């Protein structure tokens, strides 16, 4: 039963996004027969070093959605403190609900069932512009972002151009 409610909710969110697109990203299914696997395309936000990039990612929703968060993974190569070397996105709102056993985050910053694909992607877009290097998913990127900002910008610039070439 829960599985049916999850798929109905996801279908509704997909319909809403297709009817009222949100600037900065687009979303669709990887395979029309599987409502739990989405492909999203995020456009690098203007006035940031990611500007002009076209970044593909996959969102995989658990059967317990919206009570548990989806996993998000960039397919396009990324260089960012909050994106792991394998492309996994590490931000608070995608962390399992409840209190953080490490004490970094409050429950209110973590996953809540009110979050939608739209709120997730808007958070990811703002994360691109404003990394959080307190608990980095990519330690090397965080170190470069802090200590060699020019090299960080150059490296991201190369990835932005690469993402455009891959279109």
Secondary structure by P-SEA (a helix, b strand, c coil): caaaaaaaaaaaaaaaaaacccccbbbbbcccccccbbbbbbccccccccccbbbbbbbbbccccccbbbbbbbccccccccccccccccccccccccccccccccccccccccccaaaaaaaaaaaaacccccccccaaaaaaacccaaaaaaaaaaaaaaaaaac
